[in-house]
Amino acid sequence: MTSLFPYSGTTTLAGVIGLTLTGVRAHPVLAVDLWPGEFPTAGTAPASGGDEDEPRGDSLTSRVGSAGTTTVADVVRHQAGEGSAAELRLMISGRRSGGVRDLDVLPVRPDAGQTTGRQQPADDGPTDRDAPAIPSDAQQSVTPTGLRSALGLLAHSYPLVLVDAPTGAPLTETAVEAADLVVLITLATAADLEATLMRLRTFREAPGRRPARDRGLAIVAAIVAPRRGRPSPRTRAAAARLARQVDSLVRIPYDARLDPSRHTPVRIPRLRRRTRRAYLRLAAVAVENLFALAKAEVAAPSSVGEQPTGPSRDVVEPVTARTQTGATGGATSTTADHPTPPGVSFGDLRSPTAPSRIAGPDRPGGLRP
């Protein structure tokens, strides 16, 4: 889950989707929290503007009520120690406390569950791709290479892994490159939708994305209403244009209980019914797109590689006329579309006791059907 502008509700949406999937699936769901603890202020203002004093930037662990004691750095060390997938899942879920509905949350920072003040961004300068992407005050640092390795290991332990990748976080680009599907969040305002349309092609064709010949990057757009009321005609027109540029689009209504200024964990039963249905629809669309991608990857080798050696199911065998006669023989079968095995007729499928106007011709001396 990511967006092209900050403060678009990425963390809230990731938390609600994770809790929704946990409630309807029999398998565990993991949410990776890439909250960096601070966001750069230059060049990341939301397209629609906003109040700078409004409390924002909460971590995923805070939104879902999880302590998040196990971090991504712990997963990297677990991989170096050659631990099993079952041990990794137990390490993440067993050391977590205070979670809601057993959603496993894996933060990138050890202090992700604590409230921290904003810090001044570091001065601009050349950055190394594999340099530590977490601020220096964190107890452990995670590089982009380490995150890619950890996500690959987590995919073998959890059938579904969500990643909360806020805009401006140092590891967001790495998470998007490793993703099978991107849920792109944008506010339901004309300015945000039009700005998203302008940047969507650059986002889709950025270095590291899937090539166009492999169907490109699958994107599901989630349009979140920032306030009550009906959208303007300009907003509806921009949303219609965005729907033609992505694989799927889901609209999320406004719900005051998801306001981040409340500083309270999300509780799914307390949300409005309309809100719950919208998030359930978004979760279903995401899972359906993932299933379609997996099905296409499985079918790709057979279509490009070897040709099948056995007979195809679509080949119609030549029809042989039946020579058997008798009570069940029936007429000679000459229909290529519905070949009938010898000795079986459609009359044998009827009940021997139930009367039938088709199977009961007039017989001399008998009762009429």
C-alpha positions in Angstrom: 0.0 0.0 0.0 1.5 3.3 -1.0 0.5 6.7 -2.5 2.1 9.4 -4.6 1.5 12.1 -1.9 1.9 12.0 1.9 -1.0 12.1 4.3 -3.3 10.2 1.9 -4.3 7.6 4.5 -1.9 4.8 3.5 -1.3 3.6 7.0 -4.9 3.6 8.0 -5.9 1.7 4.8 -3.2 -0.9 5.3 -4.3 -1.4 8.9 -8.0 -1.8 8.1 -7.3 -4.1 5.1 -5.0 -6.2 7.3 -7.6 -6.5 10.0 -10.3 -7.3 7.4 -8.3 -10.1 5.8 -7.4 -11.5 9.2 -11.1 -11.7 10.1 -12.2 -13.5 6.9 -9.2 -15.7 6.2 -8.2 -18.9 8.0 -4.5 -18.3 7.3 -2.4 -15.7 9.2 -1.8 -12.3 7.6 1.4 -10.2 8.1 1.7 -6.5 7.7 5.2 -4.9 7.4 5.4 -1.4 8.8 7.9 0.8 6.9 7.1 3.9 9.0 10.5 5.7 9.2 9.6 7.8 12.2 10.1 11.1 10.3 9.2 12.4 6.9 11.1 14.9 4.7 9.3 18.1 4.3 10.7 19.3 1.0 8.7 18.4 -2.1 6.3 16.1 -0.4 3.3 18.4 0.3 -0.1 16.9 -0.5 -1.6 18.1 -3.7 -4.8 19.3 -2.1 -3.0 21.1 0.8 -3.9 20.7 4.4 -3.4 21.8 8.0 0.2 21.2 9.0 -0.7 21.1 12.7 -3.0 18.2 12.2 -1.6 15.0 13.9 -0.3 12.7 11.2 2.4 10.2 10.5 1.2 7.5 12.9 2.8 4.1 12.6 0.9 1.0 11.6 1.6 -0.6 14.9 -0.1 2.3 16.6 -3.1 2.2 14.3 -3.8 -1.5 14.9 -2.8 -1.6 18.6 0.3 -3.8 18.2 3.5 -3.4 20.2 5.6 -4.7 17.2 8.6 -6.0 19.3 10.0 -8.1 16.5 11.5 -6.0 13.7 12.7 -6.5 10.1 16.3 -6.6 11.4 15.4 -9.6 13.5 14.1 -11.3 10.4 17.4 -10.6 8.6 19.3 -12.1 11.5 16.9 -15.1 11.6 17.6 -15.7 7.9 21.4 -15.6 8.5 20.9 -18.2 11.2 19.1 -20.5 8.8 15.9 -20.7 10.9 12.8 -22.4 9.6 9.6 -20.8 8.4 7.6 -22.1 11.3 10.1 -20.6 13.8 10.0 -17.2 12.0 6.2 -17.1 12.2 6.3 -18.0 15.9 8.9 -15.4 16.5 6.8 -12.7 14.9 3.4 -13.7 16.4 4.6 -15.0 19.7 6.5 -11.9 20.7 3.8 -9.5 19.7 1.4 -8.2 22.3 -1.7 -6.1 22.3 -2.6 -6.9 18.7 -6.2 -6.8 17.4 -7.6 -10.0 15.9 -4.2 -11.5 15.6 -2.9 -9.4 12.8 0.9 -9.9 12.8 2.8 -6.6 12.4 6.5 -6.4 11.6 7.9 -2.9 12.0 11.1 -1.7 10.5 11.9 0.4 13.6 12.3 -0.9 17.2 10.4 2.1 18.5 7.6 2.0 15.9 5.0 1.6 18.6 6.1 4.7 20.5 5.2 8.3 19.8 8.1 10.3 18.5 8.4 13.9 17.6 9.3 15.2 14.2 13.0 15.7 13.5 14.8 17.9 11.1 15.5 16.2 7.8 19.1 15.5 6.9 20.8 17.8 4.4 20.6 16.8 0.8 23.5 14.9 -0.7 24.4 11.8 -2.6 22.9 8.7 -1.1 24.0 5.1 -1.5 21.3 2.6 -2.5 22.5 0.1 0.1 23.2 2.6 2.8 21.2 2.3 6.0 17.8 3.7 5.3 16.7 4.0 8.9 17.6 7.1 11.0 20.7 6.8 13.1 18.8 6.8 16.4 17.3 3.4 15.6 18.9 0.4 17.3 19.2 -1.6 14.1 19.5 -0.5 10.5 18.0 -2.2 7.4 19.3 -1.7 3.9 17.3 -2.1 0.7 19.1 -5.4 0.0 18.2 -6.6 3.5 14.5 -5.6 3.0 14.3 -7.5 -0.3 15.8 -10.6 1.3 13.5 -10.3 4.3 10.4 -10.0 2.1 11.4 -13.1 0.2 11.8 -15.1 3.4 8.5 -13.8 4.8 6.7 -14.9 1.6 7.5 -18.5 2.5 6.2 -18.1 6.0 3.0 -16.2 5.3 0.5 -16.8 2.4 -0.2 -13.1 2.3 2.1 -10.2 3.2 1.0 -6.6 3.2 3.5 -3.7 3.3 2.6 -0.2 4.5 5.0 1.9 2.4 4.3 5.6 3.1 5.3 8.2 0.6 8.8 9.5 1.4 9.9 6.6 3.5 13.4 5.5 2.5 12.4 1.9 1.9 9.2 2.5 0.0 10.8 2.2 -3.5 12.3 -1.1 -2.6 9.0 -2.4 -1.3 7.2 -1.4 -4.5 9.8 -3.1 -6.7 9.4 -6.3 -4.8 5.5 -6.2 -4.8 3.3 -8.4 -6.9 0.4 -5.9 -6.6 0.3 -2.2 -5.6 -2.7 -0.6 -3.9 -2.3 3.0 -4.8 -4.2 5.3 -2.4 -5.3 8.8 -3.3 -7.8 11.3 -1.7 -11.1 11.8 -3.5 -10.3 15.4 -4.4 -9.9 16.8 -7.9 -6.4 18.1 -7.2 -5.1 14.8 -5.8 -6.7 12.7 -8.6 -5.4 14.9 -11.4 -1.9 15.0 -9.9 -2.0 11.2 -9.5 -3.0 10.9 -13.2 0.0 13.0 -14.2 2.5 11.0 -12.2 1.0 7.5 -12.7 2.9 6.7 -15.9 6.2 7.7 -14.3 5.4 5.6 -11.3 4.5 2.6 -13.4 7.5 2.8 -15.7 10.1 3.6 -13.0 13.4 1.6 -13.0 12.9 -1.8 -11.3 9.2 -2.2 -12.3 7.9 -5.2 -14.2 8.4 -4.8 -17.9 5.3 -4.1 -20.1 5.7 -7.5 -21.8 5.0 -9.2 -18.4 1.7 -7.2 -18.1 3.6 -4.5 -16.2 2.9 -3.5 -12.6 -0.6 -4.4 -11.4 -2.2 -1.4 -9.7 -5.5 -1.3 -7.7 -6.5 2.3 -7.0 -8.3 3.1 -3.7 -10.0 6.6 -3.6 -10.5 7.6 0.0 -13.1 10.4 0.7 -11.5 13.0 3.0 -14.8 14.4 4.1 -18.6 13.9 4.0 -20.5 15.0 1.0 -20.9 14.3 -2.7 -17.9 14.6 -5.0 -17.8 17.5 -7.5 -18.2 16.9 -11.2 -14.5 17.6 -11.7 -13.7 14.9 -9.1 -15.9 12.4 -10.7 -14.4 13.0 -14.1 -10.9 12.6 -12.7 -11.9 9.4 -11.0 -13.3 8.0 -14.2 -10.1 8.8 -16.1 -8.1 7.1 -13.3 -10.3 4.0 -13.5 -9.2 3.5 -17.2 -5.5 3.7 -16.2 -5.5 1.0 -13.5 -6.5 -2.6 -13.2 -9.3 -2.0 -10.6 -10.7 1.0 -8.6 -12.5 1.0 -5.3 -14.0 4.0 -3.6 -13.7 4.3 0.2 -16.3 6.5 2.0 -15.4 8.9 4.8 -15.6 7.5 8.4 -14.9 9.8 11.3 -13.9 6.8 13.4 -10.8 6.4 11.2 -9.6 9.9 11.9 -5.9 9.7 12.9 -6.3 12.6 15.3 -8.2 10.3 17.6 -4.9 8.4 18.4 -6.9 5.2 19.0 -6.4 1.8 17.5 -8.8 0.8 14.7 -11.8 -1.3 15.7 -13.5 -2.9 12.7 -16.9 -3.6 14.5 -17.2 0.2 15.3 -16.9 1.3 11.7 -19.9 2.1 9.7 -21.5 -0.7 7.7 -20.8 1.1 4.5 -17.2 1.6 5.4 -16.7 -2.1 6.3 -18.3 -3.2 3.0 -16.0 -0.9 1.0 -12.9 -2.2 2.7 -14.1 -5.8 2.3 -14.6 -5.1 -1.4 -11.1 -3.6 -1.7 -9.6 -6.7 0.0 -11.5 -9.0 -2.3 -10.4 -7.1 -5.4 -6.7 -7.2 -4.2 -6.9 -11.0 -3.6 -8.6 -11.6 -6.9 -5.9 -9.7 -8.8 -3.2 -11.6 -6.9 -4.9 -14.9 -7.8 -5.0 -13.9 -11.5 -1.3 -13.0 -11.4 -0.4 -16.3 -9.9 -2.6 -18.2 -12.4 -0.9 -16.4 -15.3 2.6 -17.2 -13.9 1.7 -20.9 -13.6 0.3 -21.0 -17.1 3.2 -19.1 -18.7 5.8 -22.0 -18.9 3.4 -24.3 -20.7 2.5 -21.7 -23.3 6.1 -20.7 -24.0 7.9 -23.9 -23.3 7.2 -27.5 -24.2 4.3 -28.5 -26.3 1.9 -31.1 -24.8 2.8 -34.7 -25.8 -0.5 -36.4 -25.0 -3.8 -36.0 -26.8 -5.6 -32.7 -26.2 -9.0 -32.6 -24.5 -10.3 -30.4 -27.2 -9.7 -32.9 -30.0 -13.0 -34.6 -31.1 -12.5 -38.3 -31.8 -14.1 -39.7 -34.9 -17.7 -40.9 -34.4 -18.3 -44.7 -34.9 -21.7 -45.9 -35.7 -23.1 -48.4 -33.3 -24.1 -51.8 -34.4 -25.6 -53.1 -31.2 -29.4 -53.4 -31.2 -31.8 -54.3 -28.5 -33.8 -52.8 -25.7 -31.1 -50.3 -24.9 -29.5 -50.1 -28.2 -31.5 -47.2 -29.7 -30.9 -45.6 -33.0 -27.5 -45.3 -34.5 -25.5 -42.4 -33.1 -24.3 -40.0 -35.8 -24.0 -36.8 -33.7 -20.4 -35.7 -33.4 -21.1 -33.2 -30.7 -22.7 -35.7 -28.3 -21.1 -39.1 -28.8 -23.1 -41.8 -27.0 -21.3 -44.9 -25.6 -22.6 -48.2 -27.1 -25.4 -49.8 -25.2 -26.7 -46.7 -23.4 -29.6 -44.5 -24.6 -31.1 -41.4 -23.1 -34.2 -43.4 -22.1 -32.1 -45.3 -19.6 -31.6 -42.1 -17.6 -35.3 -41.8 -16.8 -36.9 -43.2 -13.7 -38.5 -46.7 -14.3 -41.6 -45.7 -12.2 -42.2 -42.1 -13.0 -44.8 -41.5 -15.8 -43.6 -39.6 -18.8 -45.6 -38.3 -21.8 -42.5 -38.6 -23.9 -41.6 -42.2 -23.0 -45.1 -43.5 -22.8 -46.6 -44.0 -26.4 -50.1 -45.2 -26.9 -50.2 -49.0 -26.5 -53.1 -51.1 -27.6 -55.3 -51.9 -24.6 -53.3 -49.7 -22.3 -54.1 -46.5 -20.4 -53.3 -43.2 -22.0 -50.6 -41.4 -20.1 
